[in-house]
Amino acid sequence: MRTTRALAVAVAAVGVVGLAAPAASAWADPTNIVAMPSVVPRGGHLTVTVDGSSCQSSGSKITSPAFPDTELRGIPGGSAVSATAIIHQHTRPGAYDITAHCGGKTLTRPAAFTVIHGGVRGGLGGSTHSGATGTDMAIGGALVAAAVVGGGVFWMRRRSENRV
């Protein structure tokens, strides 16, 4: 008898949790904001993706002090939406928040992206503008010569071993 009661209580608890889960997930909608690239210059384009089915409704938008209010558009095959915003020319360098307004609900991602002054620093990857110097050429030539001599000696030794 006790086993039957315990089983009935367990089934009832699982039923309550199962019915409450969809309602709880609806309260958390929208769920995520992603900004790409994370570092953008003034006047640059920022693509923002927001997860949440409530963002599929018309009038959903993203806001930030760094760009004008931008309408979210659905992405086919899912509940995510995206928008491309253009950073204001007068925006000061620093980190900025993004707020998504979807179906009467809001979600803010603090420090979602960083605005920098000028272009993104890509670097030269170790290259130089002047090309190889005379010293670089001499070192490279010496290494090639050493490789040729070493290869010749190795080949000659192998050749003499085959005669024995």
N, C-alpha and C positions, 0 to 999 in steps of 0.2 A: 504494500500500500504506500509506504514511504517513497519507494522508487517511482511509482506512478505520479505522485505529487511533485517530486523533484523534477521528473521529466516534463511535466506540464508547466512548471515554473520556468524551466530552461527554454522550452519552446516559446512561451509567451515573451520572455526577455529577448530572445533572438528576433521575434516578430516585431517588437517595439523598436529595437535598434535598426532593423531592416527598413522599417517605414520612416524612421527619423533621418536616415542617412541622406536620401535625396533632398530633403528639406534643408539639412545642414549644408550640403554642397551648394544649394541655390543661394544661401546667405553669403557665401564666400565668393560669389561671382561679381566682378572679374577677379582672376587669381594671380596673374603674373604680367609684368611689363618688362619688355626687353628692348633696349635701344642699341642700334648698330649704325655707325661705329661708336665706340665708347668715348672717343676723342674726336672732336670735329671743330674746324675753324669757323670763324664768323662768315656768314654767307653760304656755308656748306649745307649739304642735305643729310638729314637724320631720318632713318627708317625705324619706326616704333611698331612693335608687335605686342598685342594684348590678347591674353587667353581669357575666354569667358563667353558663354552663349548669350548673356544679356547685352553684350557689345554688338551683336548682330542687328539690333534695332536701329532705326534711323534716328539721327540726332546724337549718336554716340560720338564722342570726340576726346582728343587729348589736349591738355593745356600745360604751359610752362611759361615762365617769364622770358625765356630765351627765344621763343618762336610764337607765331600767331596760333590761335585755336585752329586745330586741324581735324577734319572729319575722318572717322575710321571707316574703312571699307573691308568687307568680308573676304576671306581667303577660301577658295573652293575646297571642299572636302574636310572641313573641320569647324571647330568653334572659335578659332583664332581670327582676329582682324588686324589690319595694319594701316599705317598712314606714313606719308613722307612729309616731313616738315623742313622748312628752310630757316636756318638760324638767322636772327636779326643781325644786321651789319653793326649796330651799336652795342651789341651784347658784350658785357665785360667778361674777361677770362675767369674761369672758375667752374665749380660743379653746380649742376642744376637738377631740380626735381622734375618729374613728369607725373601728372595726374590724369587718370582715365575716368571719364564720366560716361557710364553705361547704364541705361535703363533706370535712372534715378539713384544709382549706386556709384560710389567713387573708390578709387584705389590710387594711392600715391607711392611712387618709388623714389625714395630720397637718393640724391646724388646719382641719378641714372646715367648721366653723361657729363663730359667736361668740355667746355669751350676754351679754345686757345687763341692767342693772337697770331695771325698769319697762317701759313700752311702747316700741315702735319709734318713733323721732322722725320724724314725717311732715312737720311744718312746716305753715304756713298758705299757702304759695305766694304771699306778698306781700300777702295780704288783711289787712284789719284788722277788729276787732270793732265799732268805733264808726261805721263808714260814712264817707262823704265829709264833709270839713270844709267850712266856708264858703268858704275859699280855693280848694279844689278845684272847688266849684260855680261860682265866679266865673271861674276860668280856663277851665273847660269851656264855660260860656255865651259867653265872649268868642270862643273858637275856633269855635263854631257860628255866631255872628253874623258873624264874618269870612268863613266859608265861604259863607253866604247872600249877603252883599254881593258877594264875588268871583264867585259863580255868576251873580248878576244882571247884573253888569258884563259878563261874558263873553257872556251871552245877548243883551244889548242890542247889543254890538258885532257879533255874528253877524247880528243882525236888520238892522242898518244896512248891512252888506255885501251882503245879498241884494237890496236896493233899487237898487243901482247897476247 
